[in-house]
Amino acid sequence: MKGTCSSCCAWCEGEAARRARRDADDALGHEITVLHVASRKTYGVPRIHAELRRPGRRVNRKRVARIMRQPAS
């Protein structure tokens, strides 16, 4: 039983990290939407990724693709 309690506590403590990641994904999703609309909805993942990296920002291409696949909320 001891293992179950510690895993539950670890999961509960990770809630703040999950919330922060979700908020960061939402903010990135907004930026992606702005870039996509500005390109008249012609830019795909490679160009959106390149535009996001242009100011020296580090962002993973697979993360951009995942966020672009998600339905708009």
ABEGO torsion letter per residue (X at the ends): XAAAAAAAAAAAAAAAAAAAAAAAAAAAAAAAAAAAAAAGGABBAAAAAAAAAAAGBBBBAAAAAAAAABBBX
